[in-house]
Amino acid sequence: MIKVLVADDQAAVRAGLVLILNAAPDVQVVAEAADGEEAVALTRHLRPDVVLMDIRMPNLDGISATRELAGVADVLVLTTFDVDEYVFGALRAGAAGFLLKDVEADRLVEAVRTVAAGDGVIAPQVTRRLIGEFAGRPATAPTAPPGLAELTPREREVFACLGEGLSNGQIARRLDMAETTTKTHVSRILAKLGLRSRVQAAILAQEVAAGGRSGAFPTSESPGGR
């Protein structure tokens, strides 16, 4: 059973989300929060698998709450607003996904399952914006984080797969290993690189590939690879 906490300052919206999620046979809403502070406190106490987080809330906004919950629970941001400051702010804070509130019920439930499985999910509109943002960056890539050199050959392969947007299941099949092993590798990659989510890791992997830093990130054909 996937345990979910729903955080939204509008009671009617929370009620609707709870109704949708509890209708799924494998999902259970364990708590509701009316603001960011309550969401953080309840999440630390109850340890749900996924936090469905609104952005604009009193006392503590959803982005700040997401930042505080890094490593505690996977956060799926669900908001009416798709402005850039919210999109990039949520992803930088460590959100595992970003969806708009006009998402269909079955898509929302599937997104919760995806995030609970350790994968990321982003609304199509937001994906297009991220691609546009990435494509518009200067050709010179930013400095690689020190932890990149600490990745094992296997972790480097998983890291590259993250950059391709592959799910844990897809990575497991490509690299011929168990999905649980893939999740372990992803967790270690995030820890070594000081990242909050696989979405951040995917963006960094794309930057590394675009920058062509073979010395910092050897491929399987190079001396440092498998």
Secondary structure, 3 states (H helix, E strand, C coil): CEEEEEECCCHHHHHHHHHHHHCCCCEEEEEEECCHHHHHHHHHHHCCCEEEECCCCCCCCHHHHHHHCCCCCEEEEEECCCCHHHHHHHHHHCCCEEEECCCCHHHHHHHHHHHHCCCCEECHHHHHHHHHHHHCCCCCCCCCCHHHHHCCHHHHHHHHHHHCCCCHHHHHHHHCCCHHHHHHHHHHHHHHHCCCCHHHHHHHHHHHHHHCCCCCCCCCCCCCCC
